[in-house]
Amino acid sequence: MEDQKFSFQGVLQKIKEYLKNTKNLTVLTVVDKLSSLISTIVTDGLMIIFGFFILLFLSIGLGFYFGELFGSNALGFVALAGVYLILVVILIVAKNSIEKSLMNLSIRKFLKKWNETDDDK
């Protein structure tokens, strides 16, 4: 076997390359996880906005439908407001359990996204 000489310069060069590669890998990992998180936030935000518009137009339609039933559009929208008031009271009563459920759901969703990017490697 050929005797290889120990080179301090070679070791330093390899350490510099390792640190550079580790830094690049860390930056790419952070960018990957942030882009996944941002895309999830944007798509969920769009779903919330579209859901709001769906609820808005369904509410207007339901208000007019109640108006037809009661013979007055004003009474129809008052009845719809009563339905929403009942929903708000239910939400106030169940607020803590709903908050816990939503927190658990969001944590699971975030960790699932986080683990999916780790499994891809």
Buried (B, 14 or more C-beta within 10 A) or exposed (E): EEEEEEEEEEEEEEEEEEEEEEEEEEEEEEEBBEEBBEEBEEEEEEEEEEEEEEEEEEBEEBBBEBBEEBEEEEBBBBBBEEEEEEEEEEEEEEEEEEEEEEEEEEEEEBEEBEEEBEEEE
